[in-house]
Amino acid sequence: MDSATSDESIIAFDKWLETPPGAYVRAWEQACLDKMVANIFGFNAVQIGMPQIDALAANRMPHQWLADIRLHPRQSGTGRAVAVTLDSEELPFATNSMDLVVLPHVLEFSAEPHQVLREVERVLIPEGQVIVCGFNPVSLWGLRQVRGRLTGSHYLPKAGEFISMPRIKDWLKLLNMGVSQTQLGCYAPACRTERWLARYNFMDRAGPNYWPYFGAVYMVQAIKRVKGMRLIGPAWKQKTAKAGVPVPAANKHKESIDG
């Protein structure tokens, strides 16, 4: 996916986010992110892409940035200014500089999603955290999207490469990032109107209990793990061990005869 194609894909996604199902997704993701980021502490946090939501609204870090991945910055629907435009495959941040990185639907529209995650791992401090948002291909929406590829009537933006949650977890594991929390939501069928989405509100209440893995949208939170060094005991312990070596029984017998 070249830069022009990627830009067109993101524009299509922006338009989709203004539709009733797009508003439905934004509402769920905002509520979920508010809970996830509230207790993540540190100094530096960045949200990359999707300025239509404020992924860091409930976070209390003193330094927060909204980064965009388009050449021409979009208007933020949350009133925040876009601080920097960037290439998500080459992040302009120092190594070990970020405490939190949020990627709302960035991997799906990237030509090299693995490289994006490698860059995130690079810029995160040890024990820093990343949150990935994505569409679940194993859902009613995913099935509708597969049918759309055959009929030409797409429900979601057609250029997105939707990645399953188990696959994301495997990629994170390869980068030594341990998954700490996952969430799935938006269980309503692939309806296009607000009225029909509202009719299926009961599915959002029942989904986590009865079909938890089939939500249309997921979030994965992971922590950057750094392999620790093997601790070696202090030298005085070795000396103590030598001092306490028992005298062989044969030597004791010889000492008693000599005496």
C-alpha angles and dihedrals in degrees: 000000000000124000094262092051091045091051091051091049092053091048089053090049091050090055091047091053088061092059123090094261088047091054089047091055094044092053093051094045093048092052092046095047091049089060095043100049098039094088100036109109135195139088110275129047132166134190113205117204135341099073089181087090131044102229092179098046094112096039121102103205112134095227117052129163136189111212125190127207098208127093089232112047117237125228110262113235089207098060094251123129120239104245099195141001114220150163106257090212091059109035114200093222130107120256113270093010106116129074095189136018122184119198110189106188093328099126093054093061098039124102090215110031091167090057091050090056091046089054091048090051089051097052096043119095118233106287089016116143139230129195119201123195121196147152115263112233089197095070141081088271091050091053090049090052092051090052090048091057088059098042099033092238104115124192096192125035105294097219095061119106102214114211123205120241094240088054092051090050091052092051091050092049091054088056092052092252112139118214110236102174142007132192133187127192148151098076097170117114120261097281122161101207132068090230095059094042089054090053089062097052088117089066091061089055095045099036100080090054104038107027105010098163097054102071113132093231131039139188127205122194118195138176126220108240122202119201109243128224122256110258117232119205120246119271094245090068090059091051091049090052091053093048091054097054107131121238112250115253092241091059092049090054091050091050092054092052093048091050 
